[in-house]
Amino acid sequence: MTEPGYTEDGVPTFEHVRETIEQRSATAAGYEELVSESPEGRERAEREADHAAAAREKLDAIRRSVRGEQ
């Protein structure tokens, strides 16, 4: 007897794989939402925003340099 979601050869069906991915995605989204509401999560979001801003500034500086601008 085969397990539900698997073929007789033991290969997971497309539906089983899709459901597994959707379940893991929902779990990850829920976890991310909980973490983002914590003080540590807010601090991490601020650090990520600061890093993104610094990266944009650096990229702009590199582009100006390549164009010969100061």
C-alpha positions as CSV (number, residue, x, y, z in Angstrom):
1,M,0.0,0.0,0.0
2,T,1.4,3.4,-0.9
3,E,1.3,6.5,1.2
4,P,-1.1,9.3,0.2
5,G,0.6,11.8,-2.0
6,Y,3.0,9.3,-3.5
7,T,2.9,7.0,-6.6
8,E,3.3,3.3,-6.3
9,D,7.0,3.8,-7.1
10,G,7.4,6.0,-4.0
11,V,7.6,9.3,-6.0
12,P,5.8,12.3,-4.5
13,T,2.9,13.5,-6.7
14,F,2.9,17.1,-8.0
15,E,0.0,17.9,-5.7
16,H,1.8,16.6,-2.7
17,V,4.9,18.7,-3.5
18,R,2.8,21.8,-4.1
19,E,1.0,21.4,-0.8
20,T,4.3,20.9,1.0
21,I,5.7,24.0,-0.5
22,E,2.6,26.0,0.3
23,Q,2.6,24.8,3.9
24,R,6.3,25.7,4.4
25,S,5.8,29.1,2.8
26,A,2.8,29.8,5.1
27,T,4.8,28.7,8.1
28,A,7.8,30.9,7.1
29,A,5.5,33.9,6.5
30,G,3.9,33.5,9.9
31,Y,7.2,33.1,11.6
32,E,8.5,36.3,9.8
33,E,5.4,38.2,10.9
34,L,5.9,37.2,14.5
35,V,9.6,38.0,14.5
36,S,9.0,41.4,12.8
37,E,6.7,42.4,15.7
38,S,9.3,41.7,18.4
39,P,11.9,44.3,19.5
40,E,14.7,42.2,18.0
41,G,12.8,42.0,14.7
42,R,12.3,45.8,14.5
43,E,16.0,46.3,15.3
44,R,16.9,43.8,12.5
45,A,14.6,45.6,10.1
46,E,16.2,48.9,10.9
47,R,19.7,47.5,10.4
48,E,18.7,46.0,7.1
49,A,17.2,49.4,6.0
50,D,20.5,51.1,7.0
51,H,22.5,48.5,5.1
52,A,20.3,48.9,2.0
53,A,20.7,52.7,2.2
54,A,24.5,52.4,2.5
55,A,24.6,50.0,-0.4
56,R,22.5,52.4,-2.6
57,E,24.9,55.3,-1.7
58,K,27.9,53.2,-2.5
59,L,26.5,52.1,-5.8
60,D,25.6,55.8,-6.7
61,A,29.2,56.8,-5.8
62,I,30.6,54.0,-8.1
63,R,28.3,55.1,-10.9
64,R,29.5,58.7,-10.6
65,S,33.1,57.5,-10.5
66,V,32.6,55.5,-13.7
67,R,31.0,58.5,-15.5
68,G,34.0,60.7,-14.3
69,E,31.8,62.8,-12.0
70,Q,33.0,63.8,-8.6
